[in-house]
Every structure is written in C-alpha cells, then in structure tokens.
Amino acid sequence: MDIFPAIDLLGGRCVRLFQGDYGQSETFYEDPTVPALQWIGAGASWLHLVDLDGAKTGEPVNQGAIAAIAAAVGPDVKIQVGGGIRSRDRIKALLDLGVTRAIVGTVAVEQPELVQEWCAEFPGQIVVGIDARNGQVATRGWLETSAVTAIDLGQRMAAAGAAAIVYTDIHRDGTLTGPNREALRELAQAVSVPIVASGGIGSLTDVLGLLSLEPLGVTGVIIGKALYGGQVDLKEALQAVGPNRLQDVPPDLGQSAFA
C-alpha cells in the first residue's frame, strides 16, 4: 500500500485545516519544501499536494510553491496535485512542472465530459478527488455540497478512464479519529479503479486497519495532520504497509480486528 504524505498549501505555507474549515487552519511550515524533503528523506516515494487557495478560487494560487517542491525533490519523486484544477491548461502546466498526476474534483461533478476528454489525452495521469459529506459530494473547496453521491460519481469517473480515486470523508478530515472504512469499502466494491483513502488517519493502527481493504482496491492512504503532530512515524508506517511487511491482513468481509 502506498503512503502519500500530504502538504496542504495556503498562501504559500504548509498548513492543515480542521474538517476543511478555512477558518481553522494551523501553519506547520512557512516553507513547504522543508516538509517535502523531510518526507522524502523518511522514504516516501509519493507526495500529495493540495492548493487550498486554488480549491476555493479555481485559480492556481500556489503554483510557485508547487514548482519549488517539484524542483527540490527531483524527478524521481512522484507527486500528485489537487485543488482548483478546472482546465486543461492547468493540468498541462502542472505536468510540465514534473507533477505525476493531477487531481480534479469540482469539474468532475459540473463537467464530467471534460474529465473524460482529459483522461483520454493524459492517460494514467488524471485522478478524481471525491470529497464527501454524509455520502454527498462537496465541491469548490468543500464550500458547496452537490446532489451527487460519492458512489455514483465514482462509477461515472471510473468509466471515464480515471487512473484512481482519492476519497475523503470531510467529517473525518483533520480529526485524527480514523478513516471512514465503511464508506471506503462500499466505494471500492462499486468501482474498478484504485482508491486512495484520505481523512482521519490518527495512528499507525488506523493505517494498518486499511490493509484489510487493499484486496478490494484501496491501494493507498494520505496522511497529513498525524505526520505533523507526530502521531504517525512515516518510516514506521512505510515499513508496516510496504512490500516488505511481515504479513497481510485477510480481506475484509465486513468485520475485522481493526473495525
């Protein structure tokens, strides 16, 4: 299972929000290249970047910070970026910086036909972010809630050719209370593309609990606040869920020791 250390960008700084609330932000680093190099030094092969300003405005506000991070970590590190990506030009600009995958969210709800076009033009590089509040998809930096369900959108985007889906439970995000495993299970069973879990990771036990969903298609996990607060040690987590882990957890059939 892949681990994606999260770097959320607000005004060029590395921050974390609580349940997506822009009024409840905590700054961890003024220079976001510092945690990027820290996570790569701990063994991460992926970084997950979010332009929080862009998610709200639809404009690439933190493009400079993203470019600085890509330059700092080098071409061997894979980077996925989300937040306000609503045009082909923005996708192309990010990929030209060396970004591996672009995550689209709002546009998947409002203009799904565009996402299908982008998936065809940039195969394997378009990821759909599904951010859900009580099962309904939220858009525009989580400021609006649509009538679309997470499962319906996931099935539509899988059919459109999305490389993966990042699923975030907004009520869990930044809370350290654990991921919504039931919602992840339902989505993984409903779609045919890999799922990356996001929101709520607060301990190594939370990370290990996702291993039982890996056979269903949950192939990655994004960790943010728990890394910055020290609740999860990245090196330990990478060893626990990586290819050299000692044992696997049996497939989740509805109940598990980690539920």
C-alpha positions as a LaTeX table, in Angstrom:
\begin{tabular}{lrrr}
\hline
Residue & $x$ (\AA) & $y$ (\AA) & $z$ (\AA) \\
\hline
Met1 & 0.00 & 0.00 & 0.00 \\
Asp2 & 1.29 & 3.44 & $-0.94$ \\
Ile3 & 1.53 & 6.23 & 1.63 \\
Phe4 & 1.07 & 9.79 & 0.42 \\
Pro5 & 2.36 & 12.43 & 2.87 \\
Ala6 & 0.12 & 15.47 & 2.48 \\
Ile7 & 1.29 & 19.04 & 2.05 \\
Asp8 & $-1.64$ & 21.44 & 2.06 \\
Leu9 & $-0.77$ & 24.87 & 0.70 \\
Leu10 & $-2.44$ & 28.09 & 1.84 \\
Gly11 & $-0.82$ & 31.38 & 0.97 \\
Gly12 & 2.40 & 29.55 & 0.10 \\
Arg13 & 2.63 & 27.94 & 3.56 \\
Cys14 & 2.22 & 24.32 & 4.65 \\
Val15 & $-0.94$ & 24.18 & 6.77 \\
Arg16 & $-3.67$ & 21.81 & 7.92 \\
Leu17 & $-7.36$ & 22.56 & 8.12 \\
Phe18 & $-9.90$ & 21.03 & 10.52 \\
Gln19 & $-12.76$ & 19.39 & 8.59 \\
Gly20 & $-11.97$ & 21.60 & 5.61 \\
Asp21 & $-12.69$ & 24.81 & 7.53 \\
Tyr22 & $-10.52$ & 27.63 & 6.17 \\
Gly23 & $-11.12$ & 29.48 & 9.42 \\
Gln24 & $-9.45$ & 26.68 & 11.38 \\
Ser25 & $-6.00$ & 26.45 & 9.82 \\
Glu26 & $-2.75$ & 25.63 & 11.56 \\
Thr27 & 0.56 & 26.56 & 9.96 \\
Phe28 & 3.31 & 23.97 & 10.26 \\
Tyr29 & 5.94 & 25.32 & 7.86 \\
Glu30 & 6.38 & 28.70 & 6.20 \\
Asp31 & 8.48 & 26.97 & 3.51 \\
Pro32 & 6.68 & 23.86 & 2.17 \\
Thr33 & 9.84 & 22.47 & 0.61 \\
Val34 & 11.04 & 21.68 & 4.14 \\
Pro35 & 8.42 & 19.00 & 4.89 \\
Ala36 & 8.63 & 17.75 & 1.30 \\
Leu37 & 12.32 & 16.96 & 1.73 \\
Gln38 & 11.65 & 15.59 & 5.21 \\
Trp39 & 9.07 & 13.08 & 3.96 \\
Ile40 & 11.22 & 12.02 & 1.02 \\
Gly41 & 14.15 & 11.60 & 3.40 \\
Ala42 & 11.99 & 9.28 & 5.51 \\
Gly43 & 11.43 & 7.06 & 2.48 \\
Ala44 & 8.24 & 8.34 & 0.83 \\
Ser45 & 8.03 & 7.81 & $-2.92$ \\
Trp46 & 4.88 & 9.95 & $-3.32$ \\
Leu47 & 3.81 & 13.42 & $-2.21$ \\
His48 & 0.21 & 14.66 & $-2.12$ \\
Leu49 & $-0.06$ & 18.44 & $-2.62$ \\
Val50 & $-3.26$ & 20.47 & $-2.31$ \\
Asp51 & $-3.66$ & 24.09 & $-3.39$ \\
Leu52 & $-6.24$ & 25.13 & $-0.80$ \\
Asp53 & $-6.50$ & 28.65 & $-2.22$ \\
Gly54 & $-6.99$ & 27.18 & $-5.67$ \\
Ala55 & $-9.71$ & 24.84 & $-4.45$ \\
Lys56 & $-11.71$ & 27.83 & $-3.28$ \\
Thr57 & $-10.99$ & 30.25 & $-6.14$ \\
Gly58 & $-10.38$ & 27.96 & $-9.10$ \\
Glu59 & $-7.10$ & 29.78 & $-9.76$ \\
Pro60 & $-3.54$ & 28.33 & $-9.42$ \\
Val61 & $-2.64$ & 30.45 & $-6.40$ \\
Asn62 & 0.13 & 28.19 & $-5.08$ \\
Gln63 & 1.70 & 27.24 & $-8.41$ \\
Gly64 & 5.01 & 28.78 & $-7.32$ \\
Ala65 & 5.14 & 26.65 & $-4.17$ \\
Ile66 & 4.29 & 23.53 & $-6.18$ \\
Ala67 & 7.06 & 24.31 & $-8.66$ \\
Ala68 & 9.53 & 24.84 & $-5.80$ \\
Ile69 & 8.63 & 21.50 & $-4.23$ \\
Ala70 & 8.93 & 19.65 & $-7.56$ \\
Ala71 & 12.35 & 21.20 & $-8.15$ \\
Ala72 & 13.51 & 20.44 & $-4.61$ \\
Val73 & 12.59 & 16.74 & $-4.57$ \\
Gly74 & 13.69 & 15.98 & $-8.12$ \\
Pro75 & 12.27 & 13.88 & $-10.96$ \\
Asp76 & 12.44 & 10.53 & $-9.16$ \\
Val77 & 9.72 & 11.50 & $-6.66$ \\
Lys78 & 6.11 & 11.10 & $-7.75$ \\
Ile79 & 3.77 & 14.00 & $-6.98$ \\
Gln80 & 0.02 & 14.28 & $-7.23$ \\
Val81 & $-1.62$ & 17.69 & $-7.00$ \\
Gly82 & $-5.20$ & 18.75 & $-6.37$ \\
Gly83 & $-7.08$ & 21.95 & $-5.64$ \\
Gly84 & $-8.81$ & 24.15 & $-8.19$ \\
Ile85 & $-7.79$ & 22.18 & $-11.28$ \\
Arg86 & $-10.63$ & 23.01 & $-13.66$ \\
Ser87 & $-8.97$ & 23.40 & $-17.07$ \\
Arg88 & $-6.76$ & 21.53 & $-19.50$ \\
Asp89 & $-4.19$ & 24.33 & $-19.37$ \\
Arg90 & $-3.81$ & 23.95 & $-15.62$ \\
Ile91 & $-3.29$ & 20.20 & $-15.98$ \\
Lys92 & $-0.69$ & 20.72 & $-18.69$ \\
Ala93 & 1.12 & 23.36 & $-16.62$ \\
Leu94 & 1.35 & 21.01 & $-13.65$ \\
Leu95 & 2.56 & 18.07 & $-15.72$ \\
Asp96 & 5.17 & 20.32 & $-17.32$ \\
Leu97 & 6.50 & 21.05 & $-13.80$ \\
Gly98 & 7.10 & 17.33 & $-13.31$ \\
Val99 & 3.88 & 16.52 & $-11.46$ \\
Thr100 & 2.88 & 12.88 & $-11.97$ \\
Arg101 & $-0.89$ & 13.09 & $-11.53$ \\
Ala102 & $-3.47$ & 15.88 & $-11.44$ \\
Ile103 & $-6.50$ & 15.51 & $-9.17$ \\
Val104 & $-9.78$ & 17.00 & $-10.36$ \\
Gly105 & $-12.82$ & 17.36 & $-8.15$ \\
Thr106 & $-15.35$ & 20.11 & $-8.79$ \\
Val107 & $-15.15$ & 19.75 & $-12.56$ \\
Ala108 & $-15.92$ & 16.03 & $-12.28$ \\
Val109 & $-19.30$ & 16.95 & $-10.86$ \\
Glu110 & $-20.04$ & 20.00 & $-13.00$ \\
Gln111 & $-18.49$ & 18.98 & $-16.34$ \\
Pro112 & $-17.83$ & 15.21 & $-16.33$ \\
Glu113 & $-17.44$ & 15.13 & $-20.11$ \\
Leu114 & $-14.30$ & 17.27 & $-19.76$ \\
Val115 & $-12.77$ & 14.78 & $-17.37$ \\
Gln116 & $-13.35$ & 12.01 & $-19.90$ \\
Glu117 & $-11.52$ & 14.09 & $-22.52$ \\
Trp118 & $-8.61$ & 14.74 & $-20.14$ \\
Cys119 & $-8.36$ & 11.07 & $-19.21$ \\
Ala120 & $-8.02$ & 10.22 & $-22.90$ \\
Glu121 & $-5.43$ & 12.95 & $-23.52$ \\
Phe122 & $-3.38$ & 12.29 & $-20.35$ \\
Pro123 & $-3.77$ & 8.54 & $-19.73$ \\
Gly124 & $-2.85$ & 7.42 & $-16.24$ \\
Gln125 & $-2.37$ & 10.99 & $-15.05$ \\
Ile126 & $-5.89$ & 12.11 & $-14.14$ \\
Val127 & $-7.16$ & 11.26 & $-10.66$ \\
Val128 & $-10.63$ & 12.17 & $-9.42$ \\
Gly129 & $-10.97$ & 13.54 & $-5.92$ \\
Ile130 & $-14.28$ & 12.61 & $-4.29$ \\
Asp131 & $-14.78$ & 14.65 & $-1.14$ \\
Ala132 & $-17.93$ & 13.52 & 0.63 \\
Arg133 & $-20.09$ & 14.90 & 3.40 \\
Asn134 & $-22.67$ & 12.34 & 4.58 \\
Gly135 & $-22.26$ & 10.48 & 1.30 \\
Gln136 & $-22.84$ & 13.56 & $-0.89$ \\
Val137 & $-20.02$ & 15.06 & $-2.95$ \\
Ala138 & $-18.78$ & 18.50 & $-1.87$ \\
Thr139 & $-17.27$ & 20.93 & $-4.38$ \\
Arg140 & $-15.43$ & 24.27 & $-4.60$ \\
Gly141 & $-13.11$ & 23.72 & $-1.68$ \\
Trp142 & $-15.84$ & 21.88 & 0.25 \\
Leu143 & $-17.84$ & 25.10 & 0.45 \\
Glu144 & $-20.76$ & 23.62 & $-1.54$ \\
Thr145 & $-22.49$ & 20.23 & $-1.34$ \\
Ser146 & $-23.91$ & 18.70 & $-4.52$ \\
Ala147 & $-26.78$ & 16.27 & $-5.01$ \\
Val148 & $-24.36$ & 13.70 & $-6.46$ \\
Thr149 & $-23.48$ & 10.68 & $-4.34$ \\
Ala150 & $-19.89$ & 9.51 & $-3.93$ \\
Ile151 & $-20.65$ & 6.09 & $-5.40$ \\
Asp152 & $-22.46$ & 7.47 & $-8.46$ \\
Leu153 & $-19.60$ & 9.85 & $-9.19$ \\
Gly154 & $-17.02$ & 7.14 & $-8.61$ \\
Gln155 & $-18.68$ & 4.79 & $-11.07$ \\
Arg156 & $-19.01$ & 7.54 & $-13.68$ \\
Met157 & $-15.38$ & 8.59 & $-13.35$ \\
Ala158 & $-14.09$ & 5.02 & $-13.41$ \\
Ala159 & $-15.94$ & 4.56 & $-16.69$ \\
Ala160 & $-14.45$ & 7.84 & $-17.95$ \\
Gly161 & $-10.93$ & 6.45 & $-17.51$ \\
Ala162 & $-9.73$ & 7.95 & $-14.22$ \\
Ala163 & $-6.42$ & 6.47 & $-13.07$ \\
Ala164 & $-7.55$ & 6.41 & $-9.44$ \\
Ile165 & $-9.97$ & 7.99 & $-6.97$ \\
Val166 & $-8.96$ & 9.88 & $-3.85$ \\
Tyr167 & $-11.81$ & 9.53 & $-1.37$ \\
Thr168 & $-12.01$ & 12.00 & 1.52 \\
Asp169 & $-14.56$ & 11.89 & 4.28 \\
Ile170 & $-14.85$ & 15.57 & 5.20 \\
His171 & $-16.18$ & 14.90 & 8.70 \\
Arg172 & $-13.04$ & 12.86 & 9.46 \\
Asp173 & $-10.51$ & 15.18 & 7.83 \\
Gly174 & $-8.07$ & 16.69 & 10.33 \\
Thr175 & $-9.78$ & 15.00 & 13.29 \\
Leu176 & $-7.33$ & 12.09 & 13.86 \\
Thr177 & $-10.39$ & 9.90 & 14.62 \\
Gly178 & $-9.75$ & 7.26 & 11.95 \\
Pro179 & $-10.89$ & 6.88 & 8.34 \\
Asn180 & $-14.44$ & 6.03 & 7.30 \\
Arg181 & $-13.73$ & 2.38 & 6.50 \\
Glu182 & $-17.34$ & 1.50 & 5.72 \\
Ala183 & $-17.62$ & 4.23 & 3.07 \\
Leu184 & $-14.26$ & 3.20 & 1.61 \\
Arg185 & $-15.39$ & $-0.44$ & 1.45 \\
Glu186 & $-18.62$ & 0.49 & $-0.31$ \\
Leu187 & $-16.84$ & 2.67 & $-2.86$ \\
Ala188 & $-14.11$ & 0.10 & $-3.53$ \\
Gln189 & $-16.70$ & $-2.57$ & $-4.15$ \\
Ala190 & $-18.61$ & $-0.30$ & $-6.53$ \\
Val191 & $-15.74$ & 0.85 & $-8.79$ \\
Ser192 & $-12.97$ & $-0.81$ & $-10.78$ \\
Val193 & $-10.13$ & 1.69 & $-10.23$ \\
Pro194 & $-7.72$ & 2.03 & $-7.28$ \\
Ile195 & $-8.90$ & 4.02 & $-4.26$ \\
Val196 & $-6.67$ & 6.25 & $-2.14$ \\
Ala197 & $-8.08$ & 6.82 & 1.36 \\
Ser198 & $-7.93$ & 10.31 & 2.86 \\
Gly199 & $-9.18$ & 11.91 & 6.05 \\
Gly200 & $-8.97$ & 10.97 & 9.70 \\
Ile201 & $-5.74$ & 8.97 & 9.96 \\
Gly202 & $-4.58$ & 9.44 & 13.55 \\
Ser203 & $-2.39$ & 6.44 & 14.34 \\
Leu204 & $-0.46$ & 3.57 & 12.85 \\
Thr205 & $-3.39$ & 1.34 & 13.84 \\
Asp206 & $-5.61$ & 3.39 & 11.51 \\
Val207 & $-3.15$ & 2.78 & 8.67 \\
Leu208 & $-2.92$ & $-0.95$ & 9.39 \\
Gly209 & $-6.71$ & $-1.14$ & 9.50 \\
Leu210 & $-6.82$ & $-0.21$ & 5.82 \\
Leu211 & $-4.79$ & $-3.27$ & 4.81 \\
Ser212 & $-7.92$ & $-5.40$ & 5.00 \\
Leu213 & $-9.43$ & $-3.19$ & 2.27 \\
Glu214 & $-6.41$ & $-3.48$ & $-0.02$ \\
Pro215 & $-7.71$ & $-6.61$ & $-1.81$ \\
Leu216 & $-10.89$ & $-4.66$ & $-2.58$ \\
Gly217 & $-8.92$ & $-1.89$ & $-4.28$ \\
Val218 & $-7.89$ & 0.56 & $-1.54$ \\
Thr219 & $-4.25$ & 0.80 & $-2.60$ \\
Gly220 & $-3.08$ & 3.98 & $-0.88$ \\
Val221 & $-3.57$ & 6.30 & 2.07 \\
Ile222 & $-2.96$ & 10.01 & 2.51 \\
Ile223 & $-1.62$ & 11.07 & 5.88 \\
Gly224 & $-1.46$ & 14.71 & 6.91 \\
Lys225 & $-2.04$ & 16.03 & 10.40 \\
Ala226 & $-0.87$ & 12.81 & 12.10 \\
Leu227 & 2.56 & 13.16 & 10.47 \\
Tyr228 & 2.95 & 16.78 & 11.50 \\
Gly229 & 1.74 & 16.10 & 15.04 \\
Gly230 & 3.91 & 13.01 & 15.49 \\
Gln231 & 1.04 & 10.55 & 15.95 \\
Val232 & 2.37 & 8.57 & 12.96 \\
Asp233 & 6.05 & 7.98 & 12.24 \\
Leu234 & 6.41 & 7.87 & 8.46 \\
Lys235 & 9.33 & 5.44 & 8.40 \\
Glu236 & 7.45 & 3.04 & 10.66 \\
Ala237 & 4.27 & 3.34 & 8.61 \\
Leu238 & 6.09 & 2.74 & 5.33 \\
Gln239 & 7.67 & $-0.40$ & 6.76 \\
Ala240 & 4.35 & $-1.60$ & 8.17 \\
Val241 & 2.40 & $-1.43$ & 4.91 \\
Gly242 & 5.14 & $-1.61$ & 2.27 \\
Pro243 & 6.22 & $-4.57$ & 0.13 \\
Asn244 & 8.49 & $-5.95$ & 2.87 \\
Arg245 & 5.84 & $-6.05$ & 5.60 \\
Leu246 & 5.77 & $-9.22$ & 7.68 \\
Gln247 & 2.19 & $-10.28$ & 6.96 \\
Asp248 & $-1.01$ & $-9.21$ & 5.31 \\
Val249 & $-4.40$ & $-8.74$ & 6.91 \\
Pro250 & $-7.05$ & $-11.07$ & 5.42 \\
Pro251 & $-9.61$ & $-9.47$ & 3.06 \\
Asp252 & $-12.30$ & $-7.52$ & 4.85 \\
Leu253 & $-15.63$ & $-9.34$ & 4.73 \\
Gly254 & $-17.49$ & $-6.79$ & 6.80 \\
Gln255 & $-15.86$ & $-7.17$ & 10.22 \\
Ser256 & $-12.22$ & $-7.05$ & 11.21 \\
Ala257 & $-9.97$ & $-6.60$ & 14.18 \\
Phe258 & $-9.38$ & $-3.03$ & 13.08 \\
Ala259 & $-13.02$ & $-2.00$ & 12.69 \\
\hline
\end{tabular}
